[in-house]
Amino acid sequence: MTLNGELTRTFEGPAGVDFVHCAVSPRGEWLHCAGEDQQLHSFDASTGKVAHTINVSDKDLVGAALHPYRNIVATWGL
C-alpha cells in the first residue's frame, strides 16, 4: 500500500486461512506469514504465490520474525 492508501499488490494464501502476522525478508524477495492454521506460509514476492508452507506449531501461532543477515525465520505462539 502506498502512503496515499493505494493498493499495490495482494497476496492470497490458501482458502479459509487468516494470517496473524507477516514479515518481509530483508531483500524483499519473500513474504513470510504466520497463519491461524499453525503454519508458516512463504510467498514469492515477485509472483505473489505461496512457494512454501511448513507446519511450525501445534498451538496458536502468534508471529514470525526474520534475521536481518541470515536465512533464519523464527516463529512464536501460545
PDB file of N, CA, C and O in Angstrom:
ATOM      1  N   MET A   1       0.841  -1.155   0.000  1.00  0.00           N
ATOM      2  CA  MET A   1       0.000   0.000   0.000  1.00  0.00           C
ATOM      3  C   MET A   1       0.901   1.236   0.000  1.00  0.00           C
ATOM      4  O   MET A   1       1.912   1.285   0.701  1.00  0.00           O
ATOM      5  N   THR A   2       0.521   2.212  -0.783  1.00  0.00           N
ATOM      6  CA  THR A   2       1.284   3.457  -0.844  1.00  0.00           C
ATOM      7  C   THR A   2       0.895   4.361   0.328  1.00  0.00           C
ATOM      8  O   THR A   2      -0.034   4.057   1.076  1.00  0.00           O
ATOM      9  N   LEU A   3       1.609   5.460   0.476  1.00  0.00           N
ATOM     10  CA  LEU A   3       1.286   6.419   1.531  1.00  0.00           C
ATOM     11  C   LEU A   3      -0.064   7.071   1.300  1.00  0.00           C
ATOM     12  O   LEU A   3      -0.659   7.613   2.232  1.00  0.00           O
ATOM     13  N   ASN A   4      -0.555   7.023   0.068  1.00  0.00           N
ATOM     14  CA  ASN A   4      -1.872   7.573  -0.255  1.00  0.00           C
ATOM     15  C   ASN A   4      -2.995   6.560  -0.057  1.00  0.00           C
ATOM     16  O   ASN A   4      -4.163   6.869  -0.290  1.00  0.00           O
ATOM     17  N   GLY A   5      -2.638   5.340   0.377  1.00  0.00           N
ATOM     18  CA  GLY A   5      -3.645   4.318   0.621  1.00  0.00           C
ATOM     19  C   GLY A   5      -4.002   3.477  -0.591  1.00  0.00           C
ATOM     20  O   GLY A   5      -4.972   2.720  -0.547  1.00  0.00           O
ATOM     21  N   GLU A   6      -3.236   3.593  -1.678  1.00  0.00           N
ATOM     22  CA  GLU A   6      -3.495   2.816  -2.879  1.00  0.00           C
ATOM     23  C   GLU A   6      -2.869   1.427  -2.749  1.00  0.00           C
ATOM     24  O   GLU A   6      -1.710   1.296  -2.356  1.00  0.00           O
ATOM     25  N   LEU A   7      -3.636   0.404  -3.078  1.00  0.00           N
ATOM     26  CA  LEU A   7      -3.172  -0.976  -3.010  1.00  0.00           C
ATOM     27  C   LEU A   7      -2.250  -1.254  -4.189  1.00  0.00           C
ATOM     28  O   LEU A   7      -2.629  -1.024  -5.337  1.00  0.00           O
ATOM     29  N   THR A   8      -1.040  -1.747  -3.920  1.00  0.00           N
ATOM     30  CA  THR A   8      -0.080  -2.004  -4.987  1.00  0.00           C
ATOM     31  C   THR A   8       0.061  -3.488  -5.313  1.00  0.00           C
ATOM     32  O   THR A   8       0.362  -3.838  -6.454  1.00  0.00           O
ATOM     33  N   ARG A   9      -0.149  -4.357  -4.345  1.00  0.00           N
ATOM     34  CA  ARG A   9      -0.007  -5.797  -4.570  1.00  0.00           C
ATOM     35  C   ARG A   9      -0.798  -6.544  -3.519  1.00  0.00           C
ATOM     36  O   ARG A   9      -0.899  -6.099  -2.376  1.00  0.00           O
ATOM     37  N   THR A  10      -1.359  -7.678  -3.902  1.00  0.00           N
ATOM     38  CA  THR A  10      -2.060  -8.533  -2.951  1.00  0.00           C
ATOM     39  C   THR A  10      -1.430  -9.913  -2.964  1.00  0.00           C
ATOM     40  O   THR A  10      -0.900 -10.357  -3.982  1.00  0.00           O
ATOM     41  N   PHE A  11      -1.493 -10.585  -1.828  1.00  0.00           N
ATOM     42  CA  PHE A  11      -1.008 -11.945  -1.679  1.00  0.00           C
ATOM     43  C   PHE A  11      -2.162 -12.781  -1.161  1.00  0.00           C
ATOM     44  O   PHE A  11      -2.767 -12.446  -0.143  1.00  0.00           O
ATOM     45  N   GLU A  12      -2.466 -13.853  -1.848  1.00  0.00           N
ATOM     46  CA  GLU A  12      -3.592 -14.688  -1.460  1.00  0.00           C
ATOM     47  C   GLU A  12      -3.093 -16.065  -1.058  1.00  0.00           C
ATOM     48  O   GLU A  12      -2.452 -16.766  -1.841  1.00  0.00           O
ATOM     49  N   GLY A  13      -3.398 -16.437   0.173  1.00  0.00           N
ATOM     50  CA  GLY A  13      -2.997 -17.738   0.685  1.00  0.00           C
ATOM     51  C   GLY A  13      -4.069 -18.782   0.453  1.00  0.00           C
ATOM     52  O   GLY A  13      -5.013 -18.558  -0.305  1.00  0.00           O
ATOM     53  N   PRO A  14      -3.923 -19.918   1.104  1.00  0.00           N
ATOM     54  CA  PRO A  14      -4.915 -20.983   0.971  1.00  0.00           C
ATOM     55  C   PRO A  14      -6.292 -20.510   1.442  1.00  0.00           C
ATOM     56  O   PRO A  14      -6.399 -19.663   2.329  1.00  0.00           O
ATOM     57  N   ALA A  15      -7.326 -21.061   0.844  1.00  0.00           N
ATOM     58  CA  ALA A  15      -8.703 -20.671   1.180  1.00  0.00           C
ATOM     59  C   ALA A  15      -8.986 -20.930   2.655  1.00  0.00           C
ATOM     60  O   ALA A  15      -8.654 -21.990   3.186  1.00  0.00           O
ATOM     61  N   GLY A  16      -9.601 -19.952   3.306  1.00  0.00           N
ATOM     62  CA  GLY A  16     -10.007 -20.096   4.694  1.00  0.00           C
ATOM     63  C   GLY A  16      -8.925 -19.846   5.722  1.00  0.00           C
ATOM     64  O   GLY A  16      -9.182 -19.982   6.918  1.00  0.00           O
ATOM     65  N   VAL A  17      -7.712 -19.483   5.298  1.00  0.00           N
ATOM     66  CA  VAL A  17      -6.612 -19.236   6.240  1.00  0.00           C
ATOM     67  C   VAL A  17      -6.451 -17.733   6.431  1.00  0.00           C
ATOM     68  O   VAL A  17      -6.264 -16.988   5.469  1.00  0.00           O
ATOM     69  N   ASP A  18      -6.526 -17.301   7.684  1.00  0.00           N
ATOM     70  CA  ASP A  18      -6.264 -15.908   8.032  1.00  0.00           C
ATOM     71  C   ASP A  18      -4.853 -15.809   8.584  1.00  0.00           C
ATOM     72  O   ASP A  18      -4.392 -16.699   9.298  1.00  0.00           O
ATOM     73  N   PHE A  19      -4.170 -14.722   8.249  1.00  0.00           N
ATOM     74  CA  PHE A  19      -2.810 -14.520   8.726  1.00  0.00           C
ATOM     75  C   PHE A  19      -2.823 -13.597   9.934  1.00  0.00           C
ATOM     76  O   PHE A  19      -3.530 -12.589   9.954  1.00  0.00           O
ATOM     77  N   VAL A  20      -2.031 -13.955  10.947  1.00  0.00           N
ATOM     78  CA  VAL A  20      -1.958 -13.158  12.171  1.00  0.00           C
ATOM     79  C   VAL A  20      -0.747 -12.226  12.174  1.00  0.00           C
ATOM     80  O   VAL A  20      -0.719 -11.240  12.911  1.00  0.00           O
ATOM     81  N   HIS A  21       0.257 -12.542  11.344  1.00  0.00           N
ATOM     82  CA  HIS A  21       1.455 -11.711  11.287  1.00  0.00           C
ATOM     83  C   HIS A  21       2.210 -12.024  10.007  1.00  0.00           C
ATOM     84  O   HIS A  21       2.262 -13.180   9.587  1.00  0.00           O
ATOM     85  N   CYS A  22       2.797 -11.010   9.381  1.00  0.00           N
ATOM     86  CA  CYS A  22       3.622 -11.203   8.187  1.00  0.00           C
ATOM     87  C   CYS A  22       4.911 -10.396   8.325  1.00  0.00           C
ATOM     88  O   CYS A  22       4.931  -9.335   8.949  1.00  0.00           O
ATOM     89  N   ALA A  23       5.984 -10.916   7.733  1.00  0.00           N
ATOM     90  CA  ALA A  23       7.274 -10.233   7.767  1.00  0.00           C
ATOM     91  C   ALA A  23       7.915 -10.343   6.389  1.00  0.00           C
ATOM     92  O   ALA A  23       7.888 -11.407   5.770  1.00  0.00           O
ATOM     93  N   VAL A  24       8.490  -9.249   5.911  1.00  0.00           N
ATOM     94  CA  VAL A  24       9.154  -9.205   4.606  1.00  0.00           C
ATOM     95  C   VAL A  24      10.637  -9.481   4.807  1.00  0.00           C
ATOM     96  O   VAL A  24      11.251  -8.961   5.738  1.00  0.00           O
ATOM     97  N   SER A  25      11.209 -10.301   3.930  1.00  0.00           N
ATOM     98  CA  SER A  25      12.640 -10.599   4.017  1.00  0.00           C
ATOM     99  C   SER A  25      13.454  -9.326   3.773  1.00  0.00           C
ATOM    100  O   SER A  25      12.966  -8.399   3.127  1.00  0.00           O
ATOM    101  N   PRO A  26      14.685  -9.271   4.282  1.00  0.00           N
ATOM    102  CA  PRO A  26      15.491  -8.057   4.164  1.00  0.00           C
ATOM    103  C   PRO A  26      15.692  -7.567   2.726  1.00  0.00           C
ATOM    104  O   PRO A  26      15.761  -6.359   2.499  1.00  0.00           O
ATOM    105  N   ARG A  27      15.785  -8.465   1.767  1.00  0.00           N
ATOM    106  CA  ARG A  27      15.962  -8.057   0.366  1.00  0.00           C
ATOM    107  C   ARG A  27      14.638  -7.932  -0.379  1.00  0.00           C
ATOM    108  O   ARG A  27      14.623  -7.619  -1.570  1.00  0.00           O
ATOM    109  N   GLY A  28      13.532  -8.174   0.312  1.00  0.00           N
ATOM    110  CA  GLY A  28      12.219  -8.013  -0.289  1.00  0.00           C
ATOM    111  C   GLY A  28      11.796  -9.111  -1.241  1.00  0.00           C
ATOM    112  O   GLY A  28      10.851  -8.932  -2.009  1.00  0.00           O
ATOM    113  N   GLU A  29      12.484 -10.251  -1.204  1.00  0.00           N
ATOM    114  CA  GLU A  29      12.172 -11.353  -2.115  1.00  0.00           C
ATOM    115  C   GLU A  29      11.083 -12.275  -1.595  1.00  0.00           C
ATOM    116  O   GLU A  29      10.431 -12.961  -2.382  1.00  0.00           O
ATOM    117  N   TRP A  30      10.875 -12.306  -0.287  1.00  0.00           N
ATOM    118  CA  TRP A  30       9.930 -13.228   0.342  1.00  0.00           C
ATOM    119  C   TRP A  30       9.035 -12.502   1.330  1.00  0.00           C
ATOM    120  O   TRP A  30       9.430 -11.510   1.943  1.00  0.00           O
ATOM    121  N   LEU A  31       7.833 -13.011   1.471  1.00  0.00           N
ATOM    122  CA  LEU A  31       6.911 -12.565   2.498  1.00  0.00           C
ATOM    123  C   LEU A  31       6.526 -13.803   3.295  1.00  0.00           C
ATOM    124  O   LEU A  31       5.919 -14.724   2.748  1.00  0.00           O
ATOM    125  N   HIS A  32       6.866 -13.838   4.573  1.00  0.00           N
ATOM    126  CA  HIS A  32       6.580 -14.984   5.437  1.00  0.00           C
ATOM    127  C   HIS A  32       5.406 -14.620   6.345  1.00  0.00           C
ATOM    128  O   HIS A  32       5.452 -13.614   7.053  1.00  0.00           O
ATOM    129  N   CYS A  33       4.358 -15.438   6.319  1.00  0.00           N
ATOM    130  CA  CYS A  33       3.142 -15.133   7.068  1.00  0.00           C
ATOM    131  C   CYS A  33       2.783 -16.276   8.009  1.00  0.00           C
ATOM    132  O   CYS A  33       2.732 -17.438   7.606  1.00  0.00           O
ATOM    133  N   ALA A  34       2.536 -15.929   9.263  1.00  0.00           N
ATOM    134  CA  ALA A  34       2.073 -16.889  10.260  1.00  0.00           C
ATOM    135  C   ALA A  34       0.557 -16.988  10.144  1.00  0.00           C
ATOM    136  O   ALA A  34      -0.151 -15.989  10.269  1.00  0.00           O
ATOM    137  N   GLY A  35       0.069 -18.196   9.905  1.00  0.00           N
ATOM    138  CA  GLY A  35      -1.363 -18.383   9.714  1.00  0.00           C
ATOM    139  C   GLY A  35      -2.046 -18.940  10.938  1.00  0.00           C
ATOM    140  O   GLY A  35      -1.414 -19.540  11.807  1.00  0.00           O
ATOM    141  N   GLU A  36      -3.359 -18.732  10.994  1.00  0.00           N
ATOM    142  CA  GLU A  36      -4.145 -19.302  12.089  1.00  0.00           C
ATOM    143  C   GLU A  36      -4.211 -20.826  12.006  1.00  0.00           C
ATOM    144  O   GLU A  36      -4.697 -21.477  12.932  1.00  0.00           O
ATOM    145  N   ASP A  37      -3.731 -21.390  10.915  1.00  0.00           N
ATOM    146  CA  ASP A  37      -3.698 -22.850  10.750  1.00  0.00           C
ATOM    147  C   ASP A  37      -2.409 -23.461  11.293  1.00  0.00           C
ATOM    148  O   ASP A  37      -2.097 -24.609  10.979  1.00  0.00           O
ATOM    149  N   GLN A  38      -1.654 -22.715  12.104  1.00  0.00           N
ATOM    150  CA  GLN A  38      -0.394 -23.127  12.726  1.00  0.00           C
ATOM    151  C   GLN A  38       0.707 -23.413  11.700  1.00  0.00           C
ATOM    152  O   GLN A  38       1.625 -24.186  11.976  1.00  0.00           O
ATOM    153  N   GLN A  39       0.619 -22.803  10.538  1.00  0.00           N
ATOM    154  CA  GLN A  39       1.626 -22.999   9.504  1.00  0.00           C
ATOM    155  C   GLN A  39       2.241 -21.667   9.097  1.00  0.00           C
ATOM    156  O   GLN A  39       1.608 -20.614   9.181  1.00  0.00           O
ATOM    157  N   LEU A  40       3.497 -21.744   8.653  1.00  0.00           N
ATOM    158  CA  LEU A  40       4.186 -20.581   8.110  1.00  0.00           C
ATOM    159  C   LEU A  40       4.091 -20.677   6.596  1.00  0.00           C
ATOM    160  O   LEU A  40       4.533 -21.661   6.003  1.00  0.00           O
ATOM    161  N   HIS A  41       3.521 -19.666   5.977  1.00  0.00           N
ATOM    162  CA  HIS A  41       3.336 -19.622   4.531  1.00  0.00           C
ATOM    163  C   HIS A  41       4.344 -18.624   3.967  1.00  0.00           C
ATOM    164  O   HIS A  41       4.367 -17.461   4.370  1.00  0.00           O
ATOM    165  N   SER A  42       5.175 -19.081   3.035  1.00  0.00           N
ATOM    166  CA  SER A  42       6.192 -18.220   2.433  1.00  0.00           C
ATOM    167  C   SER A  42       5.795 -17.898   1.000  1.00  0.00           C
ATOM    168  O   SER A  42       5.657 -18.790   0.162  1.00  0.00           O
ATOM    169  N   PHE A  43       5.616 -16.615   0.735  1.00  0.00           N
ATOM    170  CA  PHE A  43       5.225 -16.143  -0.585  1.00  0.00           C
ATOM    171  C   PHE A  43       6.441 -15.651  -1.349  1.00  0.00           C
ATOM    172  O   PHE A  43       7.319 -15.005  -0.778  1.00  0.00           O
ATOM    173  N   ASP A  44       6.494 -15.953  -2.634  1.00  0.00           N
ATOM    174  CA  ASP A  44       7.478 -15.359  -3.528  1.00  0.00           C
ATOM    175  C   ASP A  44       6.959 -13.964  -3.863  1.00  0.00           C
ATOM    176  O   ASP A  44       5.887 -13.827  -4.452  1.00  0.00           O
ATOM    177  N   ALA A  45       7.702 -12.941  -3.499  1.00  0.00           N
ATOM    178  CA  ALA A  45       7.223 -11.567  -3.674  1.00  0.00           C
ATOM    179  C   ALA A  45       7.078 -11.183  -5.139  1.00  0.00           C
ATOM    180  O   ALA A  45       6.280 -10.303  -5.461  1.00  0.00           O
ATOM    181  N   SER A  46       7.820 -11.812  -6.026  1.00  0.00           N
ATOM    182  CA  SER A  46       7.726 -11.448  -7.441  1.00  0.00           C
ATOM    183  C   SER A  46       6.458 -11.994  -8.101  1.00  0.00           C
ATOM    184  O   SER A  46       5.944 -11.395  -9.046  1.00  0.00           O
ATOM    185  N   THR A  47       5.951 -13.131  -7.607  1.00  0.00           N
ATOM    186  CA  THR A  47       4.752 -13.728  -8.206  1.00  0.00           C
ATOM    187  C   THR A  47       3.506 -13.540  -7.342  1.00  0.00           C
ATOM    188  O   THR A  47       2.389 -13.553  -7.858  1.00  0.00           O
ATOM    189  N   GLY A  48       3.690 -13.367  -6.038  1.00  0.00           N
ATOM    190  CA  GLY A  48       2.563 -13.250  -5.120  1.00  0.00           C
ATOM    191  C   GLY A  48       1.942 -14.586  -4.761  1.00  0.00           C
ATOM    192  O   GLY A  48       0.886 -14.629  -4.130  1.00  0.00           O
ATOM    193  N   LYS A  49       2.587 -15.683  -5.158  1.00  0.00           N
ATOM    194  CA  LYS A  49       2.066 -17.032  -4.900  1.00  0.00           C
ATOM    195  C   LYS A  49       2.798 -17.692  -3.738  1.00  0.00           C
ATOM    196  O   LYS A  49       3.964 -17.395  -3.475  1.00  0.00           O
ATOM    197  N   VAL A  50       2.091 -18.602  -3.037  1.00  0.00           N
ATOM    198  CA  VAL A  50       2.715 -19.358  -1.951  1.00  0.00           C
ATOM    199  C   VAL A  50       3.743 -20.311  -2.554  1.00  0.00           C
ATOM    200  O   VAL A  50       3.409 -21.123  -3.417  1.00  0.00           O
ATOM    201  N   ALA A  51       4.992 -20.215  -2.101  1.00  0.00           N
ATOM    202  CA  ALA A  51       6.058 -21.081  -2.593  1.00  0.00           C
ATOM    203  C   ALA A  51       6.339 -22.223  -1.623  1.00  0.00           C
ATOM    204  O   ALA A  51       6.690 -23.326  -2.043  1.00  0.00           O
ATOM    205  N   HIS A  52       6.184 -21.960  -0.323  1.00  0.00           N
ATOM    206  CA  HIS A  52       6.468 -22.975   0.692  1.00  0.00           C
ATOM    207  C   HIS A  52       5.482 -22.832   1.847  1.00  0.00           C
ATOM    208  O   HIS A  52       5.065 -21.728   2.197  1.00  0.00           O
ATOM    209  N   THR A  53       5.121 -23.967   2.426  1.00  0.00           N
ATOM    210  CA  THR A  53       4.284 -23.983   3.622  1.00  0.00           C
ATOM    211  C   THR A  53       4.864 -25.029   4.565  1.00  0.00           C
ATOM    212  O   THR A  53       5.174 -26.148   4.155  1.00  0.00           O
ATOM    213  N   ILE A  54       5.006 -24.653   5.829  1.00  0.00           N
ATOM    214  CA  ILE A  54       5.548 -25.582   6.809  1.00  0.00           C
ATOM    215  C   ILE A  54       4.748 -25.475   8.102  1.00  0.00           C
ATOM    216  O   ILE A  54       4.406 -24.378   8.544  1.00  0.00           O
ATOM    217  N   ASN A  55       4.456 -26.619   8.701  1.00  0.00           N
ATOM    218  CA  ASN A  55       3.765 -26.657   9.980  1.00  0.00           C
ATOM    219  C   ASN A  55       4.788 -26.326  11.069  1.00  0.00           C
ATOM    220  O   ASN A  55       5.776 -27.044  11.219  1.00  0.00           O
ATOM    221  N   VAL A  56       4.567 -25.264  11.819  1.00  0.00           N
ATOM    222  CA  VAL A  56       5.559 -24.816  12.800  1.00  0.00           C
ATOM    223  C   VAL A  56       5.079 -24.876  14.245  1.00  0.00           C
ATOM    224  O   VAL A  56       5.863 -24.624  15.160  1.00  0.00           O
ATOM    225  N   SER A  57       3.813 -25.203  14.468  1.00  0.00           N
ATOM    226  CA  SER A  57       3.309 -25.210  15.837  1.00  0.00           C
ATOM    227  C   SER A  57       2.114 -26.138  15.950  1.00  0.00           C
ATOM    228  O   SER A  57       1.401 -26.382  14.977  1.00  0.00           O
ATOM    229  N   ASP A  58       1.908 -26.649  17.149  1.00  0.00           N
ATOM    230  CA  ASP A  58       0.696 -27.422  17.399  1.00  0.00           C
ATOM    231  C   ASP A  58      -0.282 -26.622  18.264  1.00  0.00           C
ATOM    232  O   ASP A  58      -1.324 -27.129  18.680  1.00  0.00           O
ATOM    233  N   LYS A  59       0.076 -25.367  18.523  1.00  0.00           N
ATOM    234  CA  LYS A  59      -0.782 -24.446  19.276  1.00  0.00           C
ATOM    235  C   LYS A  59      -0.986 -23.186  18.445  1.00  0.00           C
ATOM    236  O   LYS A  59      -0.579 -23.142  17.284  1.00  0.00           O
ATOM    237  N   ASP A  60      -1.605 -22.172  19.014  1.00  0.00           N
ATOM    238  CA  ASP A  60      -1.864 -20.935  18.285  1.00  0.00           C
ATOM    239  C   ASP A  60      -0.562 -20.232  17.909  1.00  0.00           C
ATOM    240  O   ASP A  60       0.270 -19.949  18.770  1.00  0.00           O
ATOM    241  N   LEU A  61      -0.398 -19.960  16.643  1.00  0.00           N
ATOM    242  CA  LEU A  61       0.770 -19.257  16.133  1.00  0.00           C
ATOM    243  C   LEU A  61       0.503 -17.755  16.231  1.00  0.00           C
ATOM    244  O   LEU A  61      -0.565 -17.284  15.839  1.00  0.00           O
ATOM    245  N   VAL A  62       1.477 -17.004  16.756  1.00  0.00           N
ATOM    246  CA  VAL A  62       1.280 -15.579  17.003  1.00  0.00           C
ATOM    247  C   VAL A  62       2.091 -14.704  16.052  1.00  0.00           C
ATOM    248  O   VAL A  62       1.614 -13.645  15.644  1.00  0.00           O
ATOM    249  N   GLY A  63       3.299 -15.117  15.690  1.00  0.00           N
ATOM    250  CA  GLY A  63       4.100 -14.242  14.849  1.00  0.00           C
ATOM    251  C   GLY A  63       5.298 -14.910  14.224  1.00  0.00           C
ATOM    252  O   GLY A  63       5.591 -16.078  14.480  1.00  0.00           O
ATOM    253  N   ALA A  64       5.993 -14.136  13.389  1.00  0.00           N
ATOM    254  CA  ALA A  64       7.209 -14.583  12.714  1.00  0.00           C
ATOM    255  C   ALA A  64       8.169 -13.402  12.638  1.00  0.00           C
ATOM    256  O   ALA A  64       7.752 -12.253  12.496  1.00  0.00           O
ATOM    257  N   ALA A  65       9.459 -13.704  12.735  1.00  0.00           N
ATOM    258  CA  ALA A  65      10.499 -12.676  12.629  1.00  0.00           C
ATOM    259  C   ALA A  65      11.638 -13.227  11.783  1.00  0.00           C
ATOM    260  O   ALA A  65      11.886 -14.433  11.763  1.00  0.00           O
ATOM    261  N   LEU A  66      12.318 -12.338  11.092  1.00  0.00           N
ATOM    262  CA  LEU A  66      13.402 -12.727  10.202  1.00  0.00           C
ATOM    263  C   LEU A  66      14.718 -12.141  10.683  1.00  0.00           C
ATOM    264  O   LEU A  66      14.768 -11.002  11.146  1.00  0.00           O
ATOM    265  N   HIS A  67      15.782 -12.924  10.573  1.00  0.00           N
ATOM    266  CA  HIS A  67      17.116 -12.438  10.880  1.00  0.00           C
ATOM    267  C   HIS A  67      17.519 -11.461   9.769  1.00  0.00           C
ATOM    268  O   HIS A  67      17.260 -11.735   8.597  1.00  0.00           O
ATOM    269  N   PRO A  68      18.143 -10.334  10.109  1.00  0.00           N
ATOM    270  CA  PRO A  68      18.442  -9.330   9.089  1.00  0.00           C
ATOM    271  C   PRO A  68      19.547  -9.715   8.100  1.00  0.00           C
ATOM    272  O   PRO A  68      19.617  -9.129   7.020  1.00  0.00           O
ATOM    273  N   TYR A  69      20.420 -10.690   8.436  1.00  0.00           N
ATOM    274  CA  TYR A  69      21.546 -11.014   7.562  1.00  0.00           C
ATOM    275  C   TYR A  69      21.622 -12.473   7.152  1.00  0.00           C
ATOM    276  O   TYR A  69      22.339 -12.803   6.207  1.00  0.00           O
ATOM    277  N   ARG A  70      20.910 -13.350   7.827  1.00  0.00           N
ATOM    278  CA  ARG A  70      20.976 -14.778   7.548  1.00  0.00           C
ATOM    279  C   ARG A  70      19.597 -15.300   7.178  1.00  0.00           C
ATOM    280  O   ARG A  70      18.587 -14.650   7.446  1.00  0.00           O
ATOM    281  N   ASN A  71      19.559 -16.457   6.572  1.00  0.00           N
ATOM    282  CA  ASN A  71      18.298 -17.067   6.161  1.00  0.00           C
ATOM    283  C   ASN A  71      17.679 -17.831   7.337  1.00  0.00           C
ATOM    284  O   ASN A  71      17.599 -19.059   7.322  1.00  0.00           O
ATOM    285  N   ILE A  72      17.246 -17.081   8.350  1.00  0.00           N
ATOM    286  CA  ILE A  72      16.653 -17.669   9.545  1.00  0.00           C
ATOM    287  C   ILE A  72      15.300 -17.024   9.804  1.00  0.00           C
ATOM    288  O   ILE A  72      15.176 -15.800   9.845  1.00  0.00           O
ATOM    289  N   VAL A  73      14.287 -17.868   9.978  1.00  0.00           N
ATOM    290  CA  VAL A  73      12.941 -17.398  10.319  1.00  0.00           C
ATOM    291  C   VAL A  73      12.585 -17.969  11.683  1.00  0.00           C
ATOM    292  O   VAL A  73      12.711 -19.173  11.904  1.00  0.00           O
ATOM    293  N   ALA A  74      12.150 -17.127  12.584  1.00  0.00           N
ATOM    294  CA  ALA A  74      11.715 -17.574  13.912  1.00  0.00           C
ATOM    295  C   ALA A  74      10.210 -17.352  14.017  1.00  0.00           C
ATOM    296  O   ALA A  74       9.688 -16.342  13.544  1.00  0.00           O
ATOM    297  N   THR A  75       9.525 -18.297  14.637  1.00  0.00           N
ATOM    298  CA  THR A  75       8.092 -18.155  14.882  1.00  0.00           C
ATOM    299  C   THR A  75       7.834 -18.337  16.369  1.00  0.00           C
ATOM    300  O   THR A  75       8.626 -18.968  17.070  1.00  0.00           O
ATOM    301  N   TRP A  76       6.721 -17.782  16.854  1.00  0.00           N
ATOM    302  CA  TRP A  76       6.345 -17.975  18.243  1.00  0.00           C
ATOM    303  C   TRP A  76       4.846 -18.100  18.354  1.00  0.00           C
ATOM    304  O   TRP A  76       4.092 -17.642  17.494  1.00  0.00           O
ATOM    305  N   GLY A  77       4.439 -18.722  19.419  1.00  0.00           N
ATOM    306  CA  GLY A  77       3.000 -18.927  19.638  1.00  0.00           C
ATOM    307  C   GLY A  77       2.691 -19.156  21.093  1.00  0.00           C
ATOM    308  O   GLY A  77       3.558 -19.039  21.959  1.00  0.00           O
ATOM    309  N   LEU A  78       1.439 -19.485  21.351  1.00  0.00           N
ATOM    310  CA  LEU A  78       0.975 -19.702  22.719  1.00  0.00           C
ATOM    311  C   LEU A  78       0.943 -21.166  23.057  1.00  0.00           C
ATOM    312  O   LEU A  78       0.575 -21.535  24.172  1.00  0.00           O
TER     313      LEU A  78
END
